[in-house]
């Protein structure tokens, strides 16, 4: 049992399949920002309250950490259409890296993280640099599935309203990626995420999907730097998996973040 930032006894982090509870805080994975909440916090508050917090912080997504029976913690990344777990995405690479850095800070080890898409085994070089191993993406009918998350590459510029119609007006919703290949070792990627209907600082699964697609087309090497508006990730394509690595920051309390943004 570890206290979180010296807060009251109500907010504690428990290891393994037991209770996880802590004060809401902000995490950043390569410019992809998260409001990180415990499941117990969500149980104590209505969805509308959490949506108000999401809007007030201005972060990209909410990351909910729960107890897990398959790993050390379970993560959910809900979209605009629902806070509860049934509406969460399959995988979130940057969310997993934030969760791993948080677990390391308070429990001193790298966690096994369960998500809807499977179990992840992050490798932590240090708290500010975390790698996650993903299964190789699948290609289905022009869609690249990275960790189960559907991505497509867009050939033309579209406005946000056009992108919303493009991403959501299909039999399966997809995230749209603008890609520029600078060299065989360097990609530029900007992702419009279907779950929140906006561009984010960095989408981990989008970077993986676009790097893998470019590699399959023999336009980049196995190991490539992917630059997003929020920062740089390294994508290492191996015969049986992909390793995504990049920076992580545990910024601080939700209240301080809101104060700093105003």
Buried (B, 14 or more C-beta within 10 A) or exposed (E): EEEBEEEEEEBBBBBBBEBBBBBBBBBBBBBBBBBBBBBBBBEEBEEEEBBEBBEBBEBBBBBBBBBBEEBBBBBBBBBBEEBEBEBBBBBBBBBBBBBBBBBBBBBEEBBBBBBBBBEBBBEBEEBEBBBBBBBBBEEEEEBBBBBBBBBBBBEEEBEEEBBBEBBEEEEEBBBBBBBEBEEEEBBBBBBBBBBBBBBBBBBBBBBBBBBBBBBEEEBBBEBBBBBBBBBBBBBBBEEEEBBBBBBBBBBEBBEEBBEEEE
